[in-house]
């Protein structure tokens, strides 16, 4: 039986503290490549734990479809639109509300930077970073980050299955760049406890038991970065 009284853990790069706060009083951010199942897992965990949720509004970006059709011409506009959208969402996060009811998000604020490193030219990246420094306040890291991993061909199959019109031009080469950028970023990540989850054999949409097992796995974390794979 899964219980929301499982404590969340927080800490620094050198140590971890068990605060004793239950998961439904924590901010948990779920990250991973396009189509890997972030939103599905966020909804399932929020429902299970009775938490609030904030979901990325990616399809509201007016430039995203143009970006997939012609990345060279629309990357900077698309990236800046994402930055301001996530900033607006972040400003709606109330710390006291999170402590009372918890919060699950299907993105980390740093997502914008991760994507900007692969979509923008060096000059565009300089512009993006200057804008980000001007508009971005001190961002409070979540209590826990869940990083979902999977093989590129499995993710691409999931993308094809969901058949979203804006993703019809997404290529395997671009997806592989995204995965590499995420791996590089989280290899050095120390801002919050990190649970890396290998999802090749997981289906959060249809396997509630897997979501329950993931929540239980969070409760066993004792170090800054840990790994979990369920092959049953």
Steps between C-alpha positions, in 0.01 A plus 500: 500500500639840405474777759551873453675505840819385325741784574657714234873564527692814425860599528812647348776358285682384813222364720135406527249574772183303559255775590223264585254683274264264317507496120171686484678799653789499252572645157593215264614585147494234228731539202611314189499511123202575276238225513651302786194522727563799729147637490336160544715426804442848646123457475512149648722603791296812572180294506655232720652743750219757489743771387459811290656486156645743249536368147713642221295688241726402208227490238399858581834625370409689177837415345532129583339363183707737286808393692447132420451594134800734480717501815762736357261791460278456804724365778564826686136615490383157616756487781417847631127420490567191713713703742226757564229233521690303764589818686131593514412152630779511756368830635170328581668246730416583859746355754242478776252332266767247403574421864129451561411292195819413313581572137587280203636662182580331170798726440800654671553873454844424351329320208528820295874516540541132413312546173668831419840329493391284208255725313682834496810621325778640721387859432135414570600319819681813618185706441283239672728487805502880529120512493473210745733671748291818487158342547567191707482537881676271742336167427434276796593141407243226553525254788556215255562459126398183316691462174340253259730323255435267207657390174447736203312243290258426785433871557450556127247218490309663786505832313368336184226325699367819652500652151503871586492716185773736621739207551459341156827657378703409806806301393698228671818708475335789686359264764847351555643850551230570758577178688874573498440855629285367784755231591779758507299739714395243759846343513607819679172579680536572872225753578256246642475125563475318167338166422587372152233260374561267205159467332556260208277240671260738673162632392371753750179550302379142541701370797387667822705245694816641340409849619445360849837323491671821388351688795622225732847522339511872579448410864820289502728776367795579725748674269510794263469305174348154463384274218193278462392256232208260524524202263209301645 
